[in-house]
C-alpha cells in the first residue's frame, strides 16, 4: 500500500520534473523499482546495440538498422616455383584482406544497403582493380512487397560463379579455384531484379551491367552503349540451402542439395577507348552443391565462347569436398580444378597455354564458426605450355581469418 501511494504521488509530480528526469529514473532513486525493472518499463522502441555478424544497432521507432563488421585475412605462404622455367621461390607474410563492411536497413526493411571497402586488395577477381584500396560493394536494395523479391542498384557481384559469390570468410579454402577466378565477371556497376519462390526452393535474378569495353570495369562509368546481361536460376530440391557458405559446419542432418545455372551475354568493344572492334561473348556456368552430416561438396563448370575468330573458347571446372571429422570444429578438404585454354588461343592467364590444372588440400580449424578460423593448405599448379616444358609450382599456406 505504501509503494502504491508513493507511485501515485510521483505521477502527480511528473509534469514538474519531466524535463529533468523520467518517471523510471525517479522510481529508481526512491528505491521503488530496480534499474532492470526500469529498463523493462521504458519505451519498447528504444535503440538496441548487440552483436550479430558484426556490431548491430537497431532503431525500432524509425525502422532503421546498421551493422558494422570487419574482415581480416593474415597469412604466410611459401611458394616452390619451377626453377627450370627461370622462376624463384618466394616466402612471404601478407595481409590478404582488410575490409570494413557497413550494411543495414531502412523503413522497416523495405530498403537495405551495403558498403564494403578493402584497404589492402587481394590480387584476384575479388579486388577487380589491382592492389590498391577501393570500394568493393556499394548498393541499395528496394523490396516493396516482401523480403524475397526486390531490385538492386549500384556496384555488386554478378551471378557468374557460385564460388565467387560465396562470402570470402565462408570458403573451404584460403583462395578460390583458379577456374572460378578465370571465368568470373567480378564486380560491376549495374541494376538487378531478384526473387525467391516456393518457400526458398527456387531463386532467380536478372541483371544489366556497364560491361567490359576497354576503359570500363569496377567503380568506373560506361564509355559506350554496350552492356553485359546476366541471368541465373537456382533450384534447391530438398529445401532452402545457403550455398554462400561452403562446407557443412552446421552438420546438416537432412540431405541438402542445390543446383544453379547462370548465363552472361557481353556486347563489348576493344582496341581503343570507345572501341573499334565489337565482339559478343556468351558465358555459361553450372554449379552443384551438397551438404549432409559434415560433408560439404561443391562443383562448377564454365564455358565461354566469342564470335571473333582467334579469341578461343575456353572451358573449365573444379570439384571440391570437405568433411568435419571433428563436428563443427575441424575439417579436411580437397579440390581439383582444370581449365582448357583452347590450344592457347584464350586470353589472360590462358594465353599461350594449352591447359592449367590444380590440386589443393586444406586442414581447417574453426575457433568460432567461419567468423574465426585457421587454415593450413597446400596447392599444386601445373601449366601446360604450348611451347616448351610444363611449369609446376607448389604452395604451402597458413592463414588466419576473422569476421567480426
N, C-alpha and C positions, 0 to 999 in steps of 0.2 A: 504493500500500500504506500509505503514511504517513497519507493522508487517511482511509482506511478505519479505521485504528487509532484516529485521533482521534475520529471519529464514534462508534465503539463506546464509547470512554471517556466521551464526553459523554452518551451514552444511559444509562450506569450512574449518572451524577451527576444526571440529570434530576429524580428524586424529591426530592432535597435542595434544588433551586433552583426547582422548578416554580411556587412561589408568587410568585417574583420575576420570572422571565423564561421565555419559551417556548424550546423546543428550537431553533426557527428563529432566535430572537434570539441565542442562544449561538453557533450556527454562523456567523452573520454576523459577530459580534465576533471570532471566531477566523480569519476570512478563508476559511473552508471553502466557503461559498456567498455569492452576492451578494444584495442586498436584493430584486432582481427574482426570483431563484430562490426566495427565502424566501416572497415573496408568492404564487408559483405553488404552493408546497408547503403553504401554510396552508389552513385549513379552507375547503372549497369553499362552505360555507354562510354565509360572512361577508357582511355588508351591503355594498351597492354604491350609489354615487351617480354619476349621469350625466344627460345632457340628452336628453329625448325629448318634444318638445312641452311643455317645461317642465322644471323640476328634478325628477328622479325618484330615489327612494330605495327599494331593494329589500332585503327581509329574507328570503332563501330558506329559512332554517331554520324560520321560523314561517309562511311563506306570505303575508306582508303586503307591500304596496307603497303608496307615497304619491307623488303628483305635485302639484307646486305651480307654478302659472302665473299670469301677469298679462296682462290685455288693456287696451291704451290706445288711444284714438282721439282725436287732436287735429286741429282743423280751423279753417279760415277760410271764411266764407260771406258773399257779398253778394247780397241779395235785392232785385230791382227789382219793387216792388209796383205795383198798379194805382192810380194817383193819382185816377182818376175815381171809384173806389169809396171814396175817403177814406182809403186806406192809405198808410203811409210806408215809404220804403226803409229797409233795415237793413244794417249792416256789423258783423260780429261774429266774434271769436275764441272758440272753445269747446273744452272738454274734453268730448267727447260721451259717452265711456265710460271708466271707471277701475275695472277689476274684479280681484278676487282669486279665483282658481279653485283649489280643492283637491279632488282625486279620488284614488281608489286601489282596492285590492282586499284581501280578507281570506280566510283559509283557502284558499289556493291558487286564488284567483279564483272561488271559489264565491259570494262576496259582493263587490259593488262599491258604491262610494258617490260622491256628487258634492255639493260645497258651493260655491256661487257667489254672491258678493256684489258689488254695484256701489256705489261711493262717490259717483258722480255719475251719476244716472239720466238716460237719454235720454228725451225726451218722445214716446215711441212705444209700441207694444204690447210691446216687449221690456222696458220698465220696469214697466208694469202697475200702478204705484201712484204716479205723479207724480214730480216731480223731487226725490226725497229718497233717501238711502242706504237700501238694504234688501236682503233676501235674494232672489236670483233662482231658483236651483235648490237643492234640499235633499232628496235622496232616497237610498234604499238599494235595490239590486237583489239578488235571490237567484236564482242559476242552479244548481239542484240536480243537473241532469243534464249539461248541456254549455253552451258559450258562446253557442249560438244561440237558446236559449229561457230565459225567466225571468219573474219578477214584480217589479214596482217599486211602492214606497210612499213618498209624500212630496209635494213640490211640484216640478212639471216642466211642460214644454210639451205641449200637446195635439197630435194628429196633423193638425189642420186647418192647411193652407197649408204646402207643402213649403218655400217660401222662409222662412217664419217659423221652421221647424225647422232651417234651414241655420245653421251656426255663424256668428256675427256677423263674425268675422275672415275668413271664407271666401266672402264675397259678391262679385259682379262690380261692384256699385255701392256707393257710400258708404251709401245707405239702401235699405230695401226699397221695392217698388212700393206706391203708395197703395192699390191694390186689395187687396193682401195685408194691409196694415195694417188696412184697414176690416173685413175678414171674419174675421181670425184670432180665436181664443178666448183667446189669450195663455197665460200660465202659470196653473195652478190646482193646488189640493191634491186628491190622489186616489190611485187604485191602477190599475195597468196590467199586463196579461199580454201577452207578445210571443213570437214565434217566427220562425225562418228555415228555409225548406225548399228542397229541390232545389239544394243547394250554392250558396245565396245568390240563386237566381233568383226566389224568392218570399219576401216579408216580410209579416207580418201582426201586428196588435196590436188590443187592445180595452181601453178604459179607462173608469173611472167617476170623476167629479169632484164636488166640492161643488156646483158650478153657479154661476149668476149672479143669484140672487134678490137684491133690494135688501139691501145690507149684507154681501154675500159678495164674494169676489174672491181675488186672490193673497195668500197669507200670512194669510188670515182663516178663521175657523171657519164651519161651516154654521149657518144660522139657522132652517132648516126641514128637511123631509124630501124636498125636491125636489133632483134631481141632473141632471147633464149626462153623457150617454154618448157616447163617440166610438169609432169603429172604422175601421180602414184596411187596405188591401191594396196591396202594391206588387209589380209584376212587372218583372223585368229580363231580357227575352228574349234578350239577347246576352251574358248573364253578369252577375255581381255588379258594381254600379256605385255609387260614392259620390255620391249626389245632394245631400249636405250640404256639398259643396264645389263652388261654381259655377265655370263656365268649364272649360277643358281645359288646365290648367297642366302636366299630365303628358304632353301631346302624344300622346294615345291613338292607337295605330297600327291597332287593330282597332275597328270601329264599336261604340260602347257606347250602349245605349238603356235607358230606364226609364219606366214609366207607373204612376202611383199614383192611387187613389181613396180618399177619406175621407168619412165621414158622421158628423154630430153631431146628437143629439136633446137638446134642452134643455127641461126642465119647470121653470118658474120662477114666482115671484110678484113683483109690483111694486106700487107705490103707497105702501105704508108698510112699515116693517121687519117682516118676517114675512109681509107680503103680504096683499092683499085681492083682487087681480086676477091670476088664474092665466093663464098663456099657454104655448103649446107652439111651439117653433121647430125647424125642420128646415134643416140646412145641408149642402150637397153641394159637394165640392171635387175637381177632377180636375187632374192635372198630367202633363206630358210633358217628357222631357229627352233630349238627345243630346250626345255628345262624340266628336269624331273629328278627328285631325290638327290640333289647335289650335283647332278650332271648339267652342264651348260654347253650346248653345241650350236655353232653358228657358221654359216657358209654363204658365199655370194659369187655370182657370175656376172661378168661385164662383157659387152661387145660394142665397139664403136666403128662406124663407117663414115666415110667422107666422099662427097660426089666429085672431088677433084682428083684426077689421076696422079699417082705417085705419092700420095699422102699416107697410104697404108690403112689397113683395117685391123687394128689390134684387138685382142680379146684376152681375158684373164679370169682367174678365180682364186679363192682361198677357202680353206676349211679349217676350223679350229674346235677343239673340245677340251673341257676342263672338268675336274671332279674335286669336290671338297672331301678329302679323306679325313679331315677334322671338321665336322659340320660347322659352317658359318665362320670358321677361323683360318684354315689352311687349305689352299687349292693348288693343284698341279695341272698345268695346261700345256697343250702342244698345238702347233699350227703349221700348215704347208700352203704355200701360195705359188702361183705360176702366171707369168704374163707373156703372151705370144706377141712378139713385136712385128709380125708380118714381114719377115726377111729384112728387118732393119729399116723398113720404109716409114714406120710410125715416128712421131716426133717426141721431143722431150728425152727422158732417160732411155727410151727405146731406140733412139736414133743410132743406127749403125750396129744394133744388136739383134740377134735372132730371137732371144728369149731371156727372161730374168726369172729365176726360181729362188725360193726362200724356204727355210725350215727354222722354226723357233720353238723354244720351250721356256716356261716360266714357273717359278715357285712363288706363290703369293701368300703373305700373312696379313690378316685383317685385324688390326687393333680395334677398329670401330667401323665396321662395315666398309663401304667404299670411301667414307669420309676420312679415314686414316689407315693407310696400308703401306707395306713394304713389298717390293718385287725384286726377285733375283732372276735374271733372264739370260738367255743365250740365243744368238741369231747367226745363221749361216746363209750367205747370199752367193749365188752363182750367176754370173753374167756371161752368157754365151755370145761372144762377139762374132760378127760376120767375117771379120778379117783378124787373123792372129789367134792366140790361145784364149781359153776361158779365163775370166778373172774371178777369184774367190776371196771372200772375206769372212772373218769370224768376229763377232762382237759379244763381249761379256758386260752385263749392265746390272747395277744395283740402284734402285730408285725408291725414294720415299715421297709419298704424295699425301696432301691434306686438302680437305674441302670443308671449311668452317664458316 
